[in-house]
């Protein structure tokens, strides 16, 4: 009976795994890349190519006056976003007006015309399935639910088969089994977090639309628009005043805010009724020692009198809505909005380990099926698709870096052109995989192309921005330098791997006439 249960559990694990590798591999690969979206956007936008700000002093009072007068900004609510690891620029904006960006080192205005984060945004779309109209996000959510089943079935199989695995002799497929199991078990805590949150985002939010339509008499489908006003209290604007008075400097108000709210990392500043006698300044952000609960959906804030710096109000974290705390933890676990480099690198490594584990799992199944003459043709067909997904994802993502600066920003619909070229290359790689008999050549071509695209993308970037890798190092534009360095390193690694691959590699998977 136990053998029968293990047999059916293994079969279920295999079937669900085959479904997941089509969707969840893509989500995992591009999701791993999204951990570095803040740094990729640095590389994409020339206006972010500025020297690192060691200690920003909030000394923009004179420049703020100039900008308000120049662009006729509405002084009811002026929002200022100071430099951060995500964006080195100062952003100044008001409702329904274009944002102005400043260099924090010089307070000079930056030209952001025709600047778009095409690469990082498209990576995010691919991760969430937003590139598939209507049902894409739902399919990714289903894949996340499937992965939850894979996690629990893998644990049961490991426990039930532990003795058998220890006694099993070495075989041709031993390598695939060993690393599929080891990597899979290693990433379970990481995978559980992202599968749970991914299932919520993909399935729950998608399936909520009928209920939202019903609750709003068919007027609204977006759950956030209905729930947000209840959970998230809107800040009331200060009453209008005509009495002009000079406020304290922003740097001094910031010092008062830090004194009255320890561990507050300021991410946003809102000035209400700028230079009026009832002006208020709100500093909001997250707590350095409590990032999970004070994430994007539950920011804490302190409101000061702009004239004398007295405290009007201060967020008491213990009194915030329980749902806001839960949502904050939820979004923190999936998006890590305030975590910096080291945590992102760790999660990136775990994400790639998951991709490798999924690939090895497929290889175990495919190798077994290829020995069956009746299954060979359709499994060979499936192999070509899966290999294009696995290695073509690397090639096509490197291609996006290559064409981002190759296509001028002034081109109309540049994002659509890039997406079209991405899908065209993927289709060509798929056609090549069906034309080429040897699997090793398919892998080598993909890796060679990826190496080429990554390597030359940094030189095209240099020609278009006049900041080559050596310039970014000399000028202390550190994030751009490190992105270029990583692109070169990855290019060289992929080139070396492709050179090392023998033509007889995975020869069992080559097409042959039966």
N, C-alpha and C positions, 0 to 999 in steps of 0.2 A: 504493500500500500504506500509506504514511504517513497519507494522508487517511482511509483506512478505519479505521486504528487510532485516530486522533483522534475519528472519528465514534462508534465503539463506546465509547471512554473517556468521551466527553462524555455519551453515553446512560447509561452506568453511574453516572457522577457525578450525573446528574439523578435517576435512580431511587432511589439511596441517599439523596440529599438530601431527596427527598419523604418517605421513611420517617423520616428524622432530624428533620425539622421538626415532626412530630407529637409526638415525645417529647423530643428534645434541646433544642428551643426552651424547653419548660417547665422542663426541668432547668437550662438555662443562665440563664433569667430568674430563677428562684427561687434558683438557686445564686449568682447575683450578689448577691441580697439577703442571702444567708447570710453574706457577708463582714462584714455589719454586725450579726450576731446579738448580740454582746456589748452593743452600744449600744441595740439594740431592746429587749433584756431589761431594761436600765436603765429605759426608758420604761414598760415593762409592769408592773414591780413597784414599788409605792409604798415598800416598805422600802428600796429603793435610792436613793430621792430624798433623799440626804444630801449635805452640803457636801463638796467635794473635799478629800481628805486629802493634804496636800502631802508630809509626811514622817512615815510611820507609825513609832512608836518601840517597838512590842511591849510596852507597859507595861500588861499585863492580869493580872498575877500575883494581885492581891487579888480581882479579878473572877472569875478562873478558880476560885479556892477557893470563892467564893460559888456559882458555877454547879454545880460538882461536888457540893457538899453539897445544894443545892436540888433538883437533878434526879437525884441518886444515880447519877452517871455512873460507869461502870466505869473504874477508874484503870489497868487493864492497858495500854491503848492509847488515848490521847486525841489526836485529830487536830485541828489548828488550821490553817485556811486564812486567811492574811493578806489585806488589801485588794490589789486589782490593777485593771488597766484593765477587766477583765471583770466584776468585782464589787467595789464599794467597801466591802462589809461584812466583818466578821470572822466566820468560821464555825467553830463548835466542835462536834465530834461524836464519838461512840464507836459501836462496832459494834452494830447492831440497836436503836439508840435515835435519837429525833428530834434533828435538828440545832438548835442555838441560834445566833442571829445577833446581833451587836453592832454598834453605831455606833462606828467607830474613833476618832471625835473625842471621844466622851463615855463610852464603854464601857457605854452603856445598851442593854438588850435591845430588839430590834425585833420587832414583831408581823408574822409572816409567814403567819398563818392565812388560808386561802383564796387564797393567792397562787400563780398559775401562769403560766408563760411560754407561753401558748396561741399567740400569733402567731408567735414565733420558732421554736417547735417544729414548727408546721404548715408553715412555710416549708421547714424542713429535711426534713420528710417528703415534701413535693412535689418537692424537689430530688432525693432518692434514689429516688423512686417507691414509698415505703413506704405511700402512700395507696391503692395498687392491691394487693389481697391476694395473697399467695403469689408472684406472678410480677413484681410491679412493679419490684423492684430488678434482677431479671434483664433485664427489657426496657430499663431505663436503661443497663445494661451493654452490651446489644446495640447500642443507639444510640451508645454511646461507641466501640464497634468500628467501626460505620458511619462515624463522624466521622473515625476514623483513616484509613479508605479515602478519605474526602473530602479530607483533608489532602494525601495523596500524589498523588491524581488531580488535585487543583487545581494542585499544583506542576508536574506533567507538562504539563497543559493550558496553563499559563502559559508554560512553556519552548517548547512546540511551536507555540503560537499567537501568540508574541510579535510576529513580523513582521506577521501578519495584523491584530492589534489596532492596531498603529501606523498601518496604512494604511486602517483602516475609517473611513468617513465618519460624521458625526453622524447619529443616528437617534432615534426616539422611545424606544427601549429602551436607548439609550446610557448614560443616567444610572444605571439599575439595574445594568447590566453593570460600569460603572466602579467603583461603590461596593461592589458584591458582591465584586469582585476585590480592590480596594484594602484594604478592611476585613478580608477573609478572609486575605490574605497578611500583614497587620499582626498578626493575633492568632494566627498559626500556632505560635510558641513557647509562648505561654500555653495555647493549645488542646491542643497535644501533651501537655503536662504533665497537664492535667485529663482528657483523653480516655484516656490510658494508665492513670492511677490510677483513673478512673471505671470503666473496663473491668474492672480487677482487682477492685474492690469489688463491682461488679454481677454479673459472670459467674463469676469464679473462686470467690468465696465462696459463691455460690448453687450452683454445680456441685459444690462439695466435699461437700455433704451426703450423697450416696450413699457416698462413700469413708469419711466419718466414721462413718456407720451400720455399715458393714462392719467397720471397725477396732474398734468398741466393742460388737459383738454386738447391734446395734439398740437401744442404750441412750442414744445421744447423737447429735444432729444439728449441734450448734454446734462449729465448728472451733476457735474460741478456747478453749473449755473444755478441749479435748484438748491443744492445743499450748501454751497459756499456762504451765502448771506446768513445762514443760520449758525454755522460753525465759526466762521471768521467774521468777527465784529469789524465793521468798517469805521475807520477814523473819521470823526466829524471835522469839517473844515472850521477854522476859527472865523468868528464874525468879522465882517468887513470893517475896515477902519481907514481913515484918511490922514491920521496924525502920523507924520514921518518922524522917526527917531533912529539914531545910529545904534545898531546892536553891538554886542561883544563880538570879537573876532571869532571865526569858526574854529581856529586852533585852540582858543581859550575855552570855548564851549565844549569842544571835544575832550579837553583835559578834565573839565567838571564832570562830564558824563562818565569817563573812565574812573574817576575818583568815587562817584556815587554808585557805580555798577561794576564791581570787580569782575575780571575774566570776560568782560564783554568785548567781542571782536566785531567791530563796526563794519557792516556791509552796505548799509544804506543810510543816507541823511535826508530828511525832509524838512524844509524850511517853510512854515506857514506864515502868510502875510509878511513877506520880506520887507524889512526896514519900516514896519509900522509899530505903533506903541503897544500892540497886543501880540506881537510876533512870537512864535514858538518854534523851537527846533527839536525834532525827534531823531534820536540816534537808535537804529535798530541793527540787530545782528544775532549771532549765536554765542553761547557761552563756551569758552575754550575747554572747560572741564566737563561739559555736558552737551556735546555736539549732537548726539542722537535725538534727544528730546527737543532741542532748540534748532531743528533743521529748517528747511525752506518753508514748511507749512506752519511752523510754530515759533517764529522769530520773537525774541524778547526785545523790549525797547525802553527807553527812558526819554521823557519829554521835559525840556528845559525852557524857562523864560529866556528868550533871545537877548533881552535887555540887561538882565542882572545875573542870569545863570541859575536861578532858583529852580528846584525840581517841582514840576507840575504833577507828573505821574511816573510810575515805574512798574513794569511788568513783574508780577509775583508768579513765579513759575508754578508754585503749588496750586494756584487758583485757576490756571488755564484749563480749558476744556479737555476732558479725558480723551475724546475722539481726536482732538488736535495732537495730543501727545502720541497717541497710537499711530496716526497718519505720519507724524514726523519720524518716528522710529522706522515705520514701513518704508518711507521714501529714502531715509538714510541708508537702510540696508541694501536697497537696490541701486540707488544713484550716487551715494557717497558725496553729497554736494560740497562738503567742507573739508574733506580729507585731501591731503597733499600727496607728494610723490611716492613715498615708500609704500603706503597702503595700496596705492593704485598699481604699483609694480607687482606686489604680492598677489593681488587679485588677477592681474593680467596673466601671471604665470599659472595660477590655478585655472583660469579660463582656457588657456592653451592646453593644459593637461587634460581638461575635459574634452577638448576637440580631438586630441590624440587618442584618448580612451574610446570615444565614439568611433573613430576611424578603425582602431584595432578590433573593436567589437564587430564591425561590418566585415573586416577581413576574415575573421574566424568563420562567420556564416558563409561568406562567398567561397572560401577555399573548400569548404565541405561540399557545397553545391556543385562546384566545377568538376568534381570527380564523378558526378552523375551525368551520363551522356544525355539523358532526357532533359535535364535542366540547363545544360551548358549554354545554349544560344541565348535564352532570355536572361540568364544570370550575367553573361558576357555583356549584353546590352545594358543591363542595370549597372554593371561595374563602370562602364564608360561615363554614365551620368554621375555616379557617386564620385568618381575620380575628378571629374570636372568641377563638381561642387567643392571638393576638398582642396584641390590645388588651384583650380580656377578662381576661387575666392581670393587667394593670395595674389595671383596675377592681376585680377581686375582691381583689387584695392590699391596695388602699386601703380596701376595705370591711372587711377584718379589723381594721385600725387603728381604723376608725370604731366598730365594735361591741364592741371589747375592753372599753372602759370603759362602753359603753352597757348591756351586760349585766352585772349585778352579780356580783361574785366569789362570793357566797354561793349562787348558782344551782347546783343539782345538775347534773352533767354539762355544765358550761359549755363545755368543749372540743368536745363532740359537737354542741351547739347552734350554735357558731360554724362548725364544719365543714359542718353541714347548710345553714346560711344561705349559706356560700361557694358550695357546689355549686348551690344553688337559684338564686342570682344568675347564676352562669355559664350555667345552663340557660336562664334568661329572656333573657339577652343573646344566646344562640344562636338562640332562637325569634325574637327581634326582628330578627336579621340575615337570617333567611329571609323575614320579613314585609316589611322595608324594601327597596325597589328600589335606592336610591342608596347606593353604598358610602361616599360622603363623609359622609352623615348617620349611618351606623353608627359611623364613626370619631369624629365629633364628639360623639355621645351618650356613647360610652365615655370620651372625654377629659373631657367636662363632669362626668360622674358621678365619675370619679377625682379631679378637682379638688375637687369638693364634699366627698367623703369625707375626703380628706387634710386639707382646710382645717378642717372642723368636728370632726375627731378631736382636734385639740389643745385645743379649747374643752371638749369632753366630758371629756377627760383633766383639764383644769384644774378643772372643777366637781367631779369625783369625788375628786381628791387635794388640792384647795385650793392647788395649785401651778400657776399659769398661767405663760405664757412669760416675762412680766416678773418674776414672783416667783422663778423659777429663775435668772434673770440676777442679780437683786439678792442672792439667798442663795448665789450661787456653786455652784449645783447644775448644773455646766457641761454634763455629758453630756445631761441632760434638756433643757436650754435648746437645745443644738445639734440634738437630734433634732426638737424642735418647730420650730426655725428651718428645718431641711431640709424638713419636711413642708409648711410654709407656702410655701417657695420652689418646691418641686415642684408644689404646687397652683397657684400663679400661673403657672408655666411651662406647665403642661398647659392652663390656661384660655386663655392667650394663643395657644398653638398651635391649640386648637380654634376660636378666633375667626378665626384667619388662614386656616383651611381653606376653600377655595372650594367651592361646591356642585357644580361641574364637575370637582373633583379626582377623578382615577381614573375618569372617566366611561366609559372603555372597559370597566370591570369592572362597570358597572351592569347589572341584569337588564333584558332587553328581549325582546320576543316575536320569534321568528324566523319 
